[in-house]
Amino acid sequence: MSALKLAIIGGGSTYTPELIDGFARLRDTLPIGELVLVDPAADRLELIGGLARRIFAKQGHGAVVTTTTDIEAGVADADAVLLQLRVGGQAARNEDETWPLECGCVGQETTGAGGLAKALRTVPVVLDIAEKVRRANPDAWIVDFTNPVGIVTRALREAGHKAVGLCNVAIGFQRRFAKHLGVDPELVRLDHVGLNHLSWERGVTLLDAPGAAGGREVLPELLAGFGKEIADDIRLPQRVVERLGVVPSYYLRYFYQHDLVVEELKVKGSRAAEVAEIERQLLELYADPALDTKPELLDRRGGAFYSEAAVQLIAALLGTGGGTSVQVVNTRNDGVLPFLPDDAVIEVPAEVDAAGVRPLPQRPLEPLYAGLVAAVTSYEHLALDAALRGGRDRVFDALLAHPLVGQIELADRLTDRLLAHNREHLAWA
């Protein structure tokens, strides 16, 4: 197969060098001939584009790196388009993580009221970009990293786009479990189930060889030998993890320990402020013409292992990855979890290859998890409706349906604050 053309929308992100590093290291799996970084921030593009070229050159990769502020030009003839944008930047994220605390609710960029605000800002922009991709090349895959991934991917799929969502939670667990077991990560397969940022590892299979059938269940062994480390990693009590016998995503802490998290956030302040300072330092590093590797500071930016997950997924979709592989993705439910609508977007292992994405069958989801999944799925349906059609009433309905809100007076206060802080980004507000 000839070398591929990829485009990254949001290519001026300080996170982009993480992707570049993965593309360079894993070029045999994903042979890229041209990489286009697309971003409205021309100054950032110049810095990131320069560093990307140096990283590729350092590792002997021959890809051509171009930059543009023009989406149509950037996605023309692209085989795959990666979305990693943040409408409103870190300033909007800081607000998402701040004003909900005024109402006693968790301030977080992907869940609760802050997550809804991000969805409302993001969905219309992503759909506009996706239409441009479709006009440029209807066969191109759109891979969405943009949060909230579940809602954004659902918006793309309902609009008929060739899209799949990707998150780093599953690959992060795979890598950490493999380290505990002292094995290659490709020998670890997860029984991962739920929604984006609302998922559980119900099983961990140790394979005899990468991609092999069968294998041995080792989750009880992991919890017995590394329970404290696993619990500390997801910041939940070890006794609860052992009682459940599963490993929740660390995002479940916002549900299982909501009030405790709120009090912590009031003292600690927003993650956005911390990330903004990291970004400032990273941009200074990127400006150094001698820098030709991703700096260690980037590890504190978040998104560990995204590049590996992205390469695996895109290579499978474009047929360069050696056939069908099993990967955890965000895709249509289509009956996999029968208590959810077919058009819900779930996060589960799926077969991925050039023919597309096929979620694997799942055993029944236990009531302890199914109820929360169903409630958040209903919220996501209402959130998408609000993002597509606007209106205060739709925003209120979505908040009232969210398990972290669920009260009339609280939903009213949060709605007012959400609209006040986001009017410049909402055409209908």
Secondary structure as GFF3:
##gff-version 3
##sequence-region A 1 429
A	DSSP	beta_strand	4	9	.	.	.	ID=ss1
A	DSSP	alpha_helix	16	25	.	.	.	ID=ss2
A	DSSP	beta_strand	32	38	.	.	.	ID=ss3
A	DSSP	alpha_helix	42	58	.	.	.	ID=ss4
A	DSSP	beta_strand	64	68	.	.	.	ID=ss5
A	DSSP	alpha_helix	71	75	.	.	.	ID=ss6
A	DSSP	beta_strand	80	83	.	.	.	ID=ss7
A	DSSP	alpha_helix	89	96	.	.	.	ID=ss8
A	DSSP	three_ten_helix	99	103	.	.	.	ID=ss9
A	DSSP	alpha_helix	112	136	.	.	.	ID=ss10
A	DSSP	beta_strand	141	144	.	.	.	ID=ss11
A	DSSP	alpha_helix	149	158	.	.	.	ID=ss12
A	DSSP	beta_strand	163	165	.	.	.	ID=ss13
A	DSSP	alpha_helix	169	181	.	.	.	ID=ss14
A	DSSP	three_ten_helix	185	187	.	.	.	ID=ss15
A	DSSP	beta_strand	188	195	.	.	.	ID=ss16
A	DSSP	beta_strand	198	206	.	.	.	ID=ss17
A	DSSP	beta_strand	216	217	.	.	.	ID=ss18
A	DSSP	alpha_helix	219	234	.	.	.	ID=ss19
A	DSSP	alpha_helix	238	244	.	.	.	ID=ss20
A	DSSP	beta_strand	247	248	.	.	.	ID=ss21
A	DSSP	three_ten_helix	250	252	.	.	.	ID=ss22
A	DSSP	alpha_helix	253	256	.	.	.	ID=ss23
A	DSSP	alpha_helix	258	268	.	.	.	ID=ss24
A	DSSP	alpha_helix	271	286	.	.	.	ID=ss25
A	DSSP	three_ten_helix	296	301	.	.	.	ID=ss26
A	DSSP	alpha_helix	306	318	.	.	.	ID=ss27
A	DSSP	beta_strand	325	332	.	.	.	ID=ss28
A	DSSP	beta_strand	345	353	.	.	.	ID=ss29
A	DSSP	beta_strand	356	359	.	.	.	ID=ss30
A	DSSP	alpha_helix	367	389	.	.	.	ID=ss31
A	DSSP	alpha_helix	392	401	.	.	.	ID=ss32
A	DSSP	alpha_helix	408	422	.	.	.	ID=ss33
A	DSSP	three_ten_helix	423	425	.	.	.	ID=ss34
###
